[in-house]
Amino acid sequence: MPDDDAPKNSAVVADGVGKAFGATVALRDVSFVVPWGAVYGVLGPNGAGKSTLLRSLLGLVRTDSGTVSILGRCPGDRETLLRTGALIERPAFLPALSARQNLRALARAKGLVEDDVDRALAVVDLVDKQDQAFRTYSLGMGQRLGLAAAVLGTPELLILDEPTSGLDPEGVLAVRQLIRDKAAVGATVVLSSHVLSEVEKVCDRVLVLRRGKVLAEGALTDVLSQQSRATALIEASPGTLARDLLVDRGLVDPGSPIPDDLRWRLAIEATELHALVHDLVLAGVSVHRAEPAPTRLEEVFLSMTLGAETTS
């Protein structure tokens, strides 16, 4: 539970938040704190409650229980909204207006000027397409315009729901850089994403949800350390011989394919790695690489969410 000083020391504070839509419970006693300047990832499978949670931070959903504080204030009030940029689900704009015209209308509502529109268009690389009507935009271009609307002005807090949805690899890289740039100047970013590799690259802290319940919350390094066993990377040949020995050790499932690059990620402690290499070499396997490998967020996420499903 957040401490008494959390609201004034943090950009976002949620304490015991619950929300149901009829018989469907979307959030169950969700509590977390987002420090100022953090990049905070909200993770979970479809139906976990991610979008409901982000919408509650913006005052778009009224919670049934618990409290939420945004920038030290209640969600949805005018001052908070002026200091916050958001992209929630598919962005909606006036289809007959151009990108610039849509952003200009938003800028006026926020008391911003034309220079702010120029900067937002440049950040998402839409300057060349700024005069096209929004109805002609592809899914990816529409997502870029949604991000431009979110960063319009200098928001202290960004709330982004699946910001890389519909983007090509170049666009994904641009979003990653945008998030890093905003964090570098002190902005706080709260985002949800299914692209766990991207979350791992940009987030300091994460919240893992399953069916509205918190499975894990905290610094990314702490959540990664919750993996039950360490992992190691082994590169060895010939592949068939190496796989058979790994199967005998219970480290690889029988019948599993041989990796094209002859590399296996194994759940094994670092202290066991030397003995494994010794046995491989004695069996006639050439070991080209053997080292502890960092645990990936995807592994921890699947372990948590699949485990929660089998025990629920």
Backbone as numpy.savetxt, mean C-alpha at the origin, in Angstrom:
# Nx Ny Nz CAx CAy CAz Cx Cy Cz
-4.40 0.73 21.86 -5.25 1.93 21.86 -4.37 3.18 21.86
-4.68 4.20 21.02 -3.87 5.42 20.99 -3.84 6.10 22.35
-2.69 6.72 22.67 -2.58 7.41 23.95 -3.26 8.77 23.87
-3.35 9.44 25.03 -4.10 10.70 25.10 -3.49 11.80 24.26
-2.16 11.73 24.02 -1.50 12.78 23.25 -1.47 12.47 21.76
-2.01 11.31 21.34 -1.90 10.90 19.94 -2.50 11.91 18.96
-3.70 12.48 19.21 -4.27 13.39 18.22 -3.39 14.57 17.88
-2.73 15.16 18.88 -1.92 16.34 18.57 -0.53 15.98 18.05
-0.08 14.73 18.28 1.23 14.31 17.83 1.19 13.54 16.52
-0.01 13.30 15.96 -0.15 12.44 14.80 -1.08 13.07 13.77
-0.88 12.67 12.50 -1.72 13.19 11.43 -3.09 12.52 11.42
-3.12 11.23 11.73 -4.37 10.47 11.72 -4.41 9.58 12.96
-5.54 9.56 13.63 -5.74 8.67 14.78 -7.11 8.03 14.66
-7.15 6.70 14.68 -8.41 5.96 14.72 -8.42 5.13 16.00
-9.52 5.17 16.72 -9.61 4.47 18.00 -10.91 3.70 18.08
-10.82 2.37 17.96 -11.99 1.51 18.11 -13.05 1.71 17.06
-12.65 1.96 15.82 -13.61 2.29 14.77 -14.37 1.03 14.31
-15.68 1.15 14.26 -16.53 0.07 13.76 -17.53 0.62 12.77
-17.85 -0.21 11.75 -18.84 0.20 10.76 -19.50 -1.03 10.15
-20.83 -1.01 10.08 -21.57 -2.09 9.45 -22.54 -1.50 8.43
-22.73 -2.24 7.35 -23.73 -1.91 6.35 -24.79 -3.02 6.41
-25.84 -2.78 7.17 -26.81 -3.83 7.39 -26.18 -4.97 8.18
-26.27 -6.18 7.62 -25.71 -7.35 8.30 -24.22 -7.53 8.01
-23.67 -6.71 7.11 -22.27 -6.83 6.73 -21.41 -5.91 7.59
-20.51 -6.49 8.35 -19.61 -5.70 9.20 -18.35 -5.39 8.39
-18.13 -4.09 8.13 -16.99 -3.68 7.32 -15.75 -3.40 8.15
-15.91 -2.86 9.35 -14.78 -2.55 10.23 -15.12 -2.99 11.65
-14.14 -3.62 12.30 -14.36 -4.16 13.65 -13.27 -3.64 14.60
-13.59 -2.68 15.41 -12.69 -2.20 16.46 -11.29 -1.90 15.91
-11.22 -1.07 14.88 -9.95 -0.75 14.20 -9.30 0.46 14.88
-8.07 0.27 15.33 -7.32 1.35 15.97 -5.93 1.44 15.35
-5.48 2.65 15.08 -4.11 2.86 14.58 -3.78 4.35 14.66
-2.50 4.63 14.55 -2.01 6.00 14.58 -1.05 6.18 13.41
-1.21 7.27 12.66 -0.30 7.60 11.56 0.52 8.83 11.98
1.82 8.67 12.20 2.65 9.82 12.59 2.74 10.85 11.46
2.99 12.07 11.85 3.22 13.12 10.86 4.39 12.72 9.95
4.21 12.91 8.65 5.29 12.66 7.70 5.48 11.21 7.31
4.64 10.30 7.81 4.77 8.88 7.48 4.09 8.57 6.16
4.53 7.48 5.53 3.81 6.90 4.40 3.22 5.59 4.93
1.90 5.54 5.02 1.19 4.49 5.76 0.36 3.67 4.79
0.62 2.37 4.73 -0.09 1.50 3.81 -1.20 0.73 4.50
-2.39 0.72 3.89 -3.53 -0.06 4.39 -3.71 -1.24 3.43
-3.52 -2.45 3.94 -3.51 -3.65 3.11 -4.61 -4.61 3.51
-5.00 -5.44 2.56 -6.00 -6.47 2.85 -6.61 -6.97 1.57
-7.16 -8.19 1.59 -7.82 -8.72 0.40 -9.09 -7.95 0.09
-9.71 -8.23 -1.05 -10.98 -7.60 -1.38 -11.99 -7.87 -0.26
-12.73 -6.82 0.11 -13.72 -6.97 1.17 -13.14 -6.84 2.57
-11.87 -6.45 2.67 -11.24 -6.34 3.99 -11.68 -5.09 4.74
-12.21 -4.09 4.02 -12.63 -2.85 4.66 -11.73 -1.66 4.37
-10.80 -1.82 3.43 -9.83 -0.75 3.16 -10.51 0.53 2.69
-11.36 0.42 1.66 -12.00 1.62 1.12 -12.94 2.25 2.13
-13.66 1.42 2.89 -14.54 1.96 3.94 -13.73 2.76 4.95
-12.57 2.24 5.32 -11.73 2.92 6.29 -11.25 4.26 5.74
-10.76 4.27 4.50 -10.27 5.53 3.94 -11.39 6.54 3.77
-12.56 6.06 3.39 -13.71 6.97 3.25 -14.11 7.55 4.61
-13.96 6.76 5.66 -14.29 7.28 7.00 -13.30 8.37 7.41
-12.06 8.28 6.95 -11.08 9.32 7.28 -11.44 10.66 6.65
-12.17 10.60 5.54 -12.56 11.82 4.84 -13.96 12.30 5.22
-14.62 11.58 6.12 -15.97 11.96 6.50 -17.01 11.55 5.49
-16.64 10.70 4.51 -17.60 10.22 3.52 -18.43 9.07 4.05
-17.95 8.41 5.08 -18.68 7.34 5.76 -18.72 7.69 7.24
-19.90 7.64 7.83 -20.03 7.89 9.26 -19.89 6.57 10.01
-18.92 6.51 10.90 -18.68 5.27 11.63 -19.76 5.03 12.68
-19.96 3.76 13.03 -20.95 3.40 14.04 -20.39 3.48 15.45
-19.09 3.30 15.57 -18.46 3.34 16.89 -17.02 3.81 16.75
-16.44 4.22 17.87 -15.06 4.69 17.85 -14.94 6.13 17.39
-13.72 6.61 17.35 -13.45 7.99 16.96 -12.33 8.05 15.93
-12.38 9.11 15.11 -11.35 9.37 14.11 -10.93 10.82 14.21
-9.62 11.07 14.21 -9.09 12.43 14.20 -8.16 12.58 13.00
-8.38 13.65 12.21 -7.58 13.93 11.02 -6.96 15.31 11.17
-5.65 15.37 11.15 -4.95 16.65 11.29 -5.42 17.37 12.56
-5.72 16.57 13.59 -6.14 17.12 14.87 -7.57 17.59 14.93
-8.36 17.27 13.88 -9.75 17.72 13.82 -10.67 16.57 13.42
-11.95 16.85 13.37 -12.92 15.84 12.94 -12.87 15.66 11.42
-13.05 14.45 10.92 -13.08 14.24 9.48 -14.21 15.01 8.81
-13.94 15.52 7.63 -15.00 16.13 6.83 -15.24 17.60 7.05
-14.63 18.22 8.09 -14.88 19.66 8.23 -14.07 20.42 7.19
-14.47 21.66 6.93 -13.92 22.40 5.79 -12.41 22.58 5.91
-11.92 22.95 7.08 -10.49 23.19 7.23 -9.68 21.92 6.96
-10.19 20.80 7.47 -9.50 19.54 7.25 -9.46 19.19 5.77
-10.58 19.35 5.07 -10.64 19.03 3.65 -9.72 19.92 2.82
-9.59 21.17 3.21 -8.70 22.08 2.48 -7.23 21.68 2.64
-6.92 21.01 3.72 -5.53 20.60 3.99 -5.26 19.17 3.55
-6.27 18.53 2.94 -6.17 17.13 2.57 -6.40 16.95 1.07
-5.61 16.09 0.44 -5.85 15.68 -0.94 -6.24 14.21 -0.95
-7.17 13.84 -1.83 -7.66 12.48 -1.79 -7.97 11.94 -3.18
-7.76 10.64 -3.33 -8.19 9.89 -4.51 -8.86 8.63 -3.99
-10.18 8.57 -4.09 -10.95 7.44 -3.58 -11.68 6.77 -4.74
-11.35 5.50 -4.98 -11.94 4.73 -6.06 -11.74 5.46 -7.39
-12.57 5.20 -8.39 -12.36 5.80 -9.71 -12.71 7.28 -9.66
-11.78 8.16 -10.05 -12.06 9.60 -9.99 -13.17 10.00 -10.97
-13.99 10.94 -10.56 -15.10 11.43 -11.39 -14.88 12.90 -11.70
-14.99 13.24 -12.98 -14.86 14.63 -13.42 -15.96 14.93 -14.42
-16.15 16.22 -14.72 -17.14 16.60 -15.73 -16.63 16.17 -17.10
-17.35 15.27 -17.79 -16.80 14.65 -19.00 -16.55 15.61 -20.15
-17.33 16.69 -20.26 -17.17 17.60 -21.39 -16.03 18.60 -21.18
-15.56 18.73 -19.93 -14.50 19.69 -19.65 -13.13 19.04 -19.82
-12.15 19.86 -20.13 -10.78 19.36 -20.26 -10.18 19.12 -18.88
-9.01 18.52 -18.86 -8.30 18.30 -17.60 -8.04 19.62 -16.90
-7.56 20.60 -17.65 -7.28 21.90 -17.04 -8.56 22.54 -16.50
-9.64 22.48 -17.24 -10.88 23.09 -16.79 -11.41 22.42 -15.52
-11.31 21.09 -15.48 -11.74 20.38 -14.28 -10.89 20.76 -13.07
-9.59 20.81 -13.25 -8.71 21.17 -12.15 -8.88 22.63 -11.75
-9.14 23.47 -12.73 -9.33 24.90 -12.44 -10.55 25.09 -11.53
-11.63 24.35 -11.79 -12.83 24.45 -10.96 -12.53 24.00 -9.52
-11.76 22.91 -9.39 -11.39 22.45 -8.06 -10.48 23.45 -7.36
-9.58 24.06 -8.12 -8.66 25.03 -7.54 -9.40 26.24 -6.99
-10.38 26.70 -7.74 -11.17 27.85 -7.28 -11.90 27.52 -5.98
-12.43 26.32 -5.89 -13.16 25.91 -4.69 -12.25 25.88 -3.47
-10.96 25.62 -3.71 -9.99 25.57 -2.61 -9.26 26.89 -2.41
-9.61 27.88 -3.20 -8.93 29.17 -3.08 -7.53 29.17 -3.65
-7.27 28.30 -4.62 -5.95 28.20 -5.24 -5.92 28.97 -6.55
-4.73 29.06 -7.14 -4.54 29.88 -8.34 -4.09 29.01 -9.51
-3.97 29.65 -10.68 -3.63 28.92 -11.91 -2.27 28.23 -11.82
-1.34 28.82 -11.11 -0.04 28.18 -10.95 -0.15 26.82 -10.27
-1.10 26.70 -9.35 -1.31 25.41 -8.69 -1.80 24.36 -9.68
-2.65 24.77 -10.61 -3.12 23.86 -11.65 -1.95 23.43 -12.53
-1.11 24.39 -12.91 0.07 24.08 -13.74 0.95 23.03 -13.06
1.22 23.22 -11.77 2.10 22.29 -11.06 1.48 20.89 -10.97
0.17 20.83 -10.72 -0.49 19.52 -10.60 -0.45 18.77 -11.92
-0.69 19.46 -13.02 -0.65 18.82 -14.34 0.76 18.32 -14.65
1.76 19.09 -14.27 3.14 18.71 -14.54 3.55 17.49 -13.72
3.10 17.43 -12.47 3.47 16.33 -11.58 3.01 14.98 -12.15
1.83 14.95 -12.78 1.28 13.69 -13.30 1.48 13.55 -14.81
2.28 14.44 -15.39 2.64 14.35 -16.82 1.41 14.40 -17.73
0.54 15.38 -17.47 -0.64 15.55 -18.32 -0.63 16.89 -19.05
0.49 17.58 -19.06 0.53 18.90 -19.70 0.16 18.80 -21.17
0.66 17.78 -21.85 0.38 17.63 -23.29 -1.07 17.25 -23.57
-1.76 16.71 -22.57 -3.15 16.26 -22.76 -4.14 17.15 -22.01
-3.68 18.31 -21.52 -4.51 19.10 -20.61 -5.75 19.68 -21.27
-5.76 19.84 -22.60 -6.89 20.46 -23.27 -7.88 19.45 -23.84
-7.61 18.16 -23.65 -8.55 17.13 -24.10 -9.70 17.00 -23.11
-10.89 16.75 -23.66 -12.06 16.53 -22.80 -11.84 15.25 -21.97
-12.30 15.30 -20.74 -12.11 14.14 -19.86 -12.75 12.87 -20.44
-13.84 13.01 -21.19 -14.52 11.82 -21.74 -13.65 11.06 -22.73
-12.59 11.70 -23.24 -11.69 11.02 -24.18 -10.54 10.32 -23.47
-10.46 10.47 -22.17 -9.32 9.93 -21.42 -9.44 8.42 -21.24
-8.31 7.76 -21.33 -8.24 6.34 -21.01 -8.33 6.16 -19.49
-8.43 4.90 -19.05 -8.47 4.62 -17.62 -7.23 5.17 -16.92
-6.07 4.93 -17.53 -4.82 5.40 -16.92 -4.73 6.91 -16.87
-5.16 7.58 -17.94 -5.13 9.05 -17.94 -6.10 9.61 -16.91
-7.26 8.96 -16.78 -8.21 9.41 -15.76 -7.64 9.27 -14.36
-6.88 8.19 -14.15 -6.25 7.99 -12.85 -5.20 9.07 -12.60
-4.45 9.43 -13.62 -3.47 10.51 -13.48 -4.15 11.83 -13.13
-5.29 12.11 -13.76 -6.00 13.35 -13.45 -6.52 13.32 -12.01
-6.96 12.14 -11.56 -7.38 12.01 -10.17 -6.26 12.31 -9.21
-5.06 11.84 -9.54 -3.89 12.14 -8.71 -3.55 13.62 -8.75
-3.70 14.24 -9.93 -3.46 15.68 -10.03 -4.40 16.45 -9.12
-5.67 16.03 -9.08 -6.64 16.68 -8.19 -6.25 16.48 -6.73
-5.71 15.30 -6.40 -5.33 15.01 -5.02 -4.16 15.88 -4.56
-3.21 16.16 -5.45 -2.01 16.92 -5.04 -2.16 18.40 -5.32
-3.34 18.83 -5.77 -3.57 20.24 -6.07 -3.29 21.10 -4.83
-2.47 22.11 -5.00 -2.04 22.90 -3.85 -0.92 22.18 -3.13
-0.84 22.35 -1.85 0.19 21.67 -1.05 -0.48 20.97 0.14
-1.22 19.88 -0.11 -1.92 19.21 0.98 -0.95 18.63 2.01
-1.32 18.76 3.27 -0.51 18.18 4.34 -0.72 16.68 4.46
-1.89 16.23 4.00 -2.24 14.82 4.09 -2.80 14.35 2.76
-2.28 13.23 2.25 -2.80 12.60 1.04 -3.43 11.26 1.42
-4.66 11.03 0.97 -5.34 9.76 1.19 -5.62 9.17 -0.18
-4.98 8.07 -0.51 -5.01 7.52 -1.86 -5.48 6.07 -1.83
-6.59 5.81 -2.49 -7.16 4.46 -2.57 -6.73 3.84 -3.90
-5.85 2.85 -3.84 -5.33 2.17 -5.03 -4.81 3.19 -6.06
-3.81 3.98 -5.72 -3.37 5.06 -6.62 -2.75 4.58 -7.93
-2.27 3.32 -7.99 -1.64 2.84 -9.23 -2.61 2.05 -10.10
-3.89 2.00 -9.72 -4.87 1.24 -10.50 -4.98 1.79 -11.92
-4.86 0.90 -12.91 -5.01 1.31 -14.31 -3.79 1.94 -14.93
-2.71 2.06 -14.18 -1.52 2.72 -14.70 -0.56 1.72 -15.33
0.15 2.16 -16.36 1.19 1.34 -16.95 2.44 1.40 -16.07
3.46 0.57 -16.35 4.66 0.57 -15.48 5.28 1.95 -15.31
5.28 2.76 -16.37 5.83 4.11 -16.25 5.01 4.94 -15.27
3.69 4.78 -15.33 2.83 5.51 -14.41 3.00 5.06 -12.98
3.22 3.75 -12.78 3.45 3.23 -11.43 4.72 3.84 -10.85
5.77 3.91 -11.65 7.02 4.53 -11.19 6.80 6.00 -10.84
5.98 6.68 -11.65 5.72 8.10 -11.40 4.97 8.29 -10.09
4.02 7.41 -9.79 3.28 7.51 -8.52 4.21 7.25 -7.35
5.07 6.26 -7.50 6.04 5.96 -6.44 6.89 7.19 -6.15
7.36 7.86 -7.21 8.19 9.05 -7.01 7.39 10.19 -6.41
6.13 10.32 -6.85 5.27 11.37 -6.31 5.11 11.20 -4.79
4.86 9.97 -4.36 4.69 9.70 -2.93 5.96 10.02 -2.17
7.09 9.60 -2.71 8.37 9.89 -2.06 8.63 11.39 -1.98
8.31 12.11 -3.06 8.54 13.56 -3.07 7.68 14.26 -2.03
6.42 13.85 -1.93 5.53 14.47 -0.95 5.99 14.18 0.48
6.41 12.95 0.72 6.91 12.61 2.05 8.18 13.37 2.38
9.01 13.61 1.37 10.28 14.31 1.58 10.09 15.74 2.05
8.94 16.33 1.70 8.69 17.72 2.13 7.76 17.76 3.34
7.54 16.59 3.97 6.81 16.57 5.23 5.35 16.21 5.16
4.83 15.91 3.96 3.42 15.51 3.87 3.24 14.10 4.41
2.05 13.81 4.90 1.70 12.47 5.36 0.86 11.80 4.27
1.16 10.53 3.98 0.45 9.80 2.93 -0.15 8.53 3.52
-1.45 8.34 3.32 -2.14 7.10 3.69 -2.67 6.50 2.39
-2.27 5.27 2.09 -2.68 4.67 0.83 -3.08 3.22 1.02
-3.98 2.76 0.16 -4.28 1.34 0.08 -3.77 0.84 -1.26
-3.40 -0.43 -1.32 -2.89 -0.97 -2.58 -2.90 -2.48 -2.55
-3.12 -3.07 -3.74 -2.95 -4.51 -3.91 -1.53 -4.83 -4.39
-0.79 -3.81 -4.80 0.56 -4.03 -5.33 1.53 -3.99 -4.15
1.73 -5.15 -3.53 2.49 -5.20 -2.29 3.95 -4.82 -2.50
4.49 -5.10 -3.67 5.88 -4.71 -3.92 6.04 -3.20 -3.90
5.01 -2.48 -4.35 5.06 -1.02 -4.31 4.92 -0.52 -2.87
4.04 -1.13 -2.11 3.88 -0.76 -0.70 5.22 -0.92 0.03
5.89 -2.02 -0.25 7.16 -2.29 0.41 8.21 -1.24 0.06
8.11 -0.67 -1.14 9.10 0.31 -1.58 8.88 1.69 -0.98
7.62 2.03 -0.64 7.34 3.42 -0.24 6.85 3.60 1.19
6.33 2.54 1.82 5.67 2.73 3.12 6.61 2.55 4.30
6.42 3.38 5.33 7.14 3.23 6.59 6.39 2.30 7.54
5.06 2.40 7.50 4.21 1.64 8.42 3.06 1.04 7.62
2.49 -0.06 8.14 1.38 -0.70 7.45 0.32 -1.16 8.44
-0.90 -1.27 7.92 -2.03 -1.83 8.64 -2.58 -2.96 7.78
-2.67 -4.16 8.32 -3.19 -5.31 7.57 -4.57 -5.65 8.10
-5.57 -5.61 7.20 -6.95 -5.91 7.57 -7.42 -7.21 6.94
-8.30 -7.89 7.63 -8.98 -9.06 7.08 -10.39 -9.06 7.63
-11.39 -8.96 6.73 -12.79 -8.91 7.13 -13.03 -7.85 8.20
-12.38 -6.70 8.02 -12.59 -5.57 8.91 -11.82 -5.60 10.20
-11.07 -6.67 10.45 -10.30 -6.80 11.69 -8.83 -6.54 11.43
-8.15 -5.97 12.42 -6.72 -5.70 12.30 -5.94 -6.99 12.57
-5.15 -7.41 11.57 -4.27 -8.57 11.74 -2.88 -8.14 12.18
-2.44 -6.98 11.73 -1.12 -6.47 12.10 -1.11 -4.97 11.87
-0.31 -4.28 12.67 -0.17 -2.83 12.51 1.16 -2.41 13.11
1.86 -1.53 12.41 3.10 -1.03 12.96 4.12 -0.73 11.88
5.36 -0.51 12.31 6.45 -0.26 11.38 6.59 -1.43 10.42
6.90 -1.14 9.17 7.01 -2.19 8.16 8.03 -3.25 8.58
9.15 -2.81 9.14 10.18 -3.76 9.55 9.66 -4.70 10.63
8.83 -4.18 11.55 8.27 -5.02 12.61 7.28 -6.03 12.05
6.45 -5.60 11.10 5.48 -6.51 10.51 6.18 -7.61 9.72
7.24 -7.24 9.00 8.00 -8.24 8.25 8.63 -9.27 9.17
9.01 -8.85 10.36 9.67 -9.76 11.30 8.70 -10.79 11.88
7.39 -10.63 11.62 6.42 -11.57 12.15 6.38 -12.88 11.36
7.09 -12.93 10.23 7.17 -14.20 9.49 7.75 -15.26 10.41
7.13 -16.44 10.44 7.51 -17.47 11.40 8.93 -17.98 11.20
9.38 -18.08 9.95 10.73 -18.56 9.70 11.43 -17.60 8.76
12.73 -17.52 8.92 13.53 -16.70 8.02 13.58 -17.37 6.65
14.01 -16.63 5.65 14.12 -17.19 4.31 15.56 -17.08 3.83
15.88 -17.98 2.89 17.21 -17.97 2.29 17.06 -18.16 0.79
18.03 -17.69 0.06 18.06 -17.82 -1.39 19.19 -18.78 -1.76
18.83 -19.83 -2.50 19.80 -20.83 -2.95 19.77 -20.87 -4.47
20.94 -20.77 -5.10 21.06 -20.98 -6.54 21.97 -22.19 -6.75
21.44 -23.24 -7.38 22.19 -24.49 -7.47 21.84 -25.24 -8.75
22.80 -26.04 -9.25 22.60 -26.86 -10.44 23.37 -28.18 -10.27
22.97 -29.24 -10.97 21.81 -29.31 -11.87 20.50 -29.20 -11.11
19.50 -28.64 -11.78 18.25 -28.32 -11.11 17.50 -29.51 -10.57
17.46 -30.61 -11.33 16.70 -31.79 -10.89 17.30 -32.37 -9.61
18.61 -32.49 -9.58 19.28 -33.05 -8.40 19.08 -32.14 -7.19
19.23 -30.83 -7.40 19.05 -29.88 -6.30 17.62 -29.94 -5.76
16.64 -29.97 -6.68 15.24 -30.02 -6.23 14.96 -31.29 -5.44
15.47 -32.43 -5.93 15.19 -33.69 -5.24 15.72 -33.67 -3.81
16.91 -33.09 -3.62 17.45 -33.04 -2.27 16.64 -32.08 -1.40
16.21 -30.96 -1.98 15.40 -30.00 -1.23 14.04 -30.59 -0.87
13.50 -31.43 -1.76 12.26 -32.14 -1.46 12.46 -33.09 -0.29
13.59 -33.83 -0.31 13.89 -34.76 0.79 13.99 -34.04 2.12
14.49 -32.82 2.10 14.63 -32.02 3.33 13.31 -31.38 3.75
12.27 -31.51 2.92 11.00 -30.89 3.25 10.98 -29.39 3.00
11.94 -28.91 2.22 12.03 -27.47 1.95 11.30 -27.08 0.66
11.02 -28.06 -0.19 10.34 -27.83 -1.46 9.25 -28.89 -1.60
8.09 -28.51 -2.11 7.00 -29.47 -2.30 7.34 -30.47 -3.40
6.98 -31.74 -3.21 7.21 -32.74 -4.26 6.49 -32.34 -5.55
7.16 -32.54 -6.68 6.56 -32.20 -7.96 6.63 -30.73 -8.31
7.24 -29.92 -7.47 7.34 -28.48 -7.77 8.28 -28.27 -8.95
8.01 -27.26 -9.78 8.86 -27.04 -10.95 10.23 -26.52 -10.56
11.17 -26.75 -11.45 12.51 -26.22 -11.25 12.51 -24.77 -11.74
12.92 -23.82 -10.91 12.93 -22.41 -11.35 13.83 -22.23 -12.58
13.38 -21.37 -13.49 14.16 -21.12 -14.70 15.56 -20.60 -14.39
15.67 -19.81 -13.30 16.97 -19.25 -12.94 17.72 -20.12 -11.92
17.16 -21.32 -11.64 17.78 -22.27 -10.71 17.93 -21.68 -9.30
17.02 -20.75 -8.96 17.07 -20.13 -7.64 15.82 -20.52 -6.85
16.01 -20.92 -5.61 14.92 -21.28 -4.73 14.92 -20.36 -3.51
13.74 -19.87 -3.16 13.57 -19.17 -1.87 13.05 -20.19 -0.88
13.76 -20.39 0.20 13.45 -21.44 1.16 13.17 -20.87 2.54
12.21 -21.46 3.24 11.96 -21.10 4.63 12.95 -21.86 5.50
14.02 -21.21 5.86 15.09 -21.87 6.60 15.86 -20.84 7.40
16.23 -21.17 8.59 17.00 -20.24 9.42 18.43 -20.12 8.88
19.04 -18.96 9.11 20.40 -18.73 8.64 21.38 -19.74 9.23
21.12 -20.19 10.47 22.02 -21.14 11.12 21.97 -22.52 10.45
20.89 -22.82 9.71 20.76 -24.10 9.02 21.32 -24.06 7.61
21.62 -22.87 7.13 22.00 -22.71 5.73 23.34 -23.38 5.42
24.32 -23.26 6.32 25.65 -23.85 6.08 25.55 -25.36 5.93
24.78 -26.01 6.81 24.63 -27.47 6.75 23.95 -27.90 5.46
22.96 -27.11 5.01 22.27 -27.44 3.77 23.22 -27.36 2.58
24.02 -26.32 2.52 24.99 -26.18 1.43 25.98 -27.35 1.44
26.43 -27.73 2.62 27.36 -28.85 2.76 26.75 -30.13 2.18
25.48 -30.40 2.50 24.82 -31.61 2.01 24.60 -31.56 0.50
24.27 -30.39 -0.01 24.08 -30.24 -1.46 25.37 -30.55 -2.20
26.47 -30.02 -1.72 27.76 -30.23 -2.37 28.16 -31.71 -2.31
27.96 -32.35 -1.16 28.28 -33.78 -1.03 27.45 -34.63 -1.99
26.23 -34.15 -2.31 25.36 -34.89 -3.22 25.68 -34.61 -4.69
26.70 -33.80 -4.94 27.09 -33.51 -6.32 26.43 -32.29 -6.92
25.82 -31.46 -6.08 25.18 -30.24 -6.55 26.17 -29.07 -6.48
26.21 -28.28 -7.52 27.04 -27.07 -7.51 26.21 -25.92 -6.96
26.64 -25.34 -5.86 25.93 -24.23 -5.23 26.59 -22.93 -5.66
25.88 -22.15 -6.45 26.43 -20.90 -6.98 26.15 -19.71 -6.07
25.11 -19.86 -5.24 24.74 -18.74 -4.36 23.95 -19.30 -3.19
24.22 -18.82 -2.02 23.48 -19.22 -0.83 23.59 -18.11 0.20
22.46 -17.47 0.51 22.50 -16.34 1.43 21.13 -16.10 2.04
21.09 -15.55 3.24 19.80 -15.17 3.82 19.11 -14.14 2.92
17.82 -14.28 2.76 17.07 -13.35 1.91 16.08 -12.58 2.76
15.92 -11.30 2.49 14.96 -10.53 3.28 13.55 -11.04 3.06
12.76 -11.06 4.12 11.37 -11.48 4.01 10.60 -10.43 3.21
9.77 -10.90 2.30 8.98 -9.99 1.47 7.60 -9.78 2.08
7.08 -8.61 1.85 5.77 -8.27 2.40 4.71 -9.23 1.89
4.82 -9.65 0.64 3.83 -10.57 0.08 3.75 -11.86 0.89
4.91 -12.38 1.32 4.93 -13.62 2.09 4.20 -13.44 3.43
4.50 -12.34 4.11 3.87 -12.09 5.40 2.37 -11.87 5.22
2.01 -11.10 4.21 0.61 -10.79 3.94 -0.19 -12.07 3.69
0.32 -12.93 2.82 -0.38 -14.18 2.53 -0.46 -15.08 3.75
0.62 -15.12 4.51 0.62 -15.93 5.72 -0.45 -15.46 6.70
-0.55 -14.15 6.86 -1.53 -13.59 7.79 -2.96 -13.78 7.30
-3.22 -13.40 6.06 -4.59 -13.40 5.57 -5.11 -14.81 5.34
-4.28 -15.69 4.80 -4.71 -17.07 4.62 -4.89 -17.76 5.96
-4.00 -17.46 6.90 -4.14 -18.04 8.23 -5.42 -17.56 8.91
-5.74 -16.28 8.73 -6.97 -15.75 9.34 -8.20 -16.40 8.73
-8.12 -16.71 7.42 -9.26 -17.32 6.75 -9.51 -18.72 7.25
-8.44 -19.48 7.49 -8.61 -20.87 7.92 -9.03 -20.98 9.37
-8.79 -19.92 10.17 -9.14 -19.98 11.59 -10.42 -19.23 11.91
-10.97 -18.53 10.94 -12.19 -17.74 11.21 -13.44 -18.58 11.09
